[in-house]
Amino acid sequence: MFNKSGIRRPVGDTNRIQRMIDHADEIITVRDGERLIGILRAITDYSYCCYISDIAVDKDYQGRGIGKALINRLRDRLGDEEIQYILTSAPKAVGFYEKTDFKRADHAFVIKRKKN
């Protein structure tokens, strides 16, 4: 899915990808028949914050509202009363998030990973 979406993830390191999936608190997928066409992966405490670590949609299906539907499904599961949703955007995806309910955060800080 990551390869088909254009999102950069360590797909050559299957052990690391498996750990990313195994340790996610929420995984939401969208399929067209048997074909996986979208995935959202999130880490959350279910009470205060939720970090959306991946939203990936197959390039053949982008622009059809699938990414927004993935976000809405997560929000339906977790709610909006107590939880703040956080993500970091790839430069090419900024326009997508500007069209959703996400707002830019001026006070975010990151310690970059040494290994992509």
N, C-alpha and C positions, 0 to 999 in steps of 0.2 A: 504494500500500500504506500509506503513512504517513497519508493522509487516512482510509482505511477503518479504521485501527487506533485512531485518536484520539491518536496520538503527535504531539507538536509538532515539526515540522521545517520548513525554509524551502521548502516545496513550490512556492511561487510563483516561486522563483529556480531555474529548471531547470539553469542552468549550475553553480550551487553544488551542487545535488543530484547532478548527473553527476560532479562532482569528488569528492564524498563516496563515491560508488560506485566510481569508478575507482581511488581510492587506498586502499581497504580491502584488507587482506591476506586476509581470509576473508569470504565471503558464502555463507550457507546459506539455502536457500529451501524452503518447503513449498507444495505445490499440491494443489488438489482438481480433478482433471482438468487443464484448461488454466488454471484460475483460481488466481492467486497469492493465498495466504491467510496466509503468514507469511514473515518475513525476519529474519535476524540478520546484523549487520555488525560486524566486529572488526578491530582493529589489533594486531599482535603481532610480537615478535622471534623467535618460535618456540623460545625457549630459557629464558626467565625470566618474562616477563609477557605477558598478553593483556588488552587493554582492549576490552570489549564496548560498542560505541558505540550500537547499535540492536538492540532486539528488538521487532518490530512484528507483531501478529497481527490480522487482520481482526476487527472487533467481532462479526460473525456467527459466528465460530469460537472466540472467547475462552472460557476455562473448560473446554477439552477437552484440555489437556495439550500443546498445540502449542508454546507458549513454552518449557516445560521440555524438550520433545523437541529444539528448536533448540539449547538450551544443551548437552544431552547429546551431540548430534552434534558440536558444536564440541569438547567435551571428549574425545570418541572420536578425533577427528582429531589433536588436539594433545597429549593425555595429561594426566595429573595429577601426575606425578612431579616435574617441574621447573618447571612453569608455574603461576603464580598468576593467577587471573581477577579482573578489576576492572571495576566499572561504577558509574555514578551513576544513581540511580533518580529518576524523576518521583514526586512525592508520592503520586499515585494508585496507583503500582505497588509501593510499599514492601511491602504485604501479600503480593504475589506472590513477591517475593524472599525474604521471611521464611519461606516454605514450601519453599524450595529449599535447596541446600547453601551459599548465600551467607551470610556473617556480616557484621554491621555493622562498619565500620571507624571507629574514633574519631579516627584521626590522618590524615585526608585533607584536602587543601587544594586550592583551585580558584582560578584567575584567570578570572573570568567574561568571556565574549566580549562585545564591545560591540554586535554585531549578531546578533540571533537569527536 
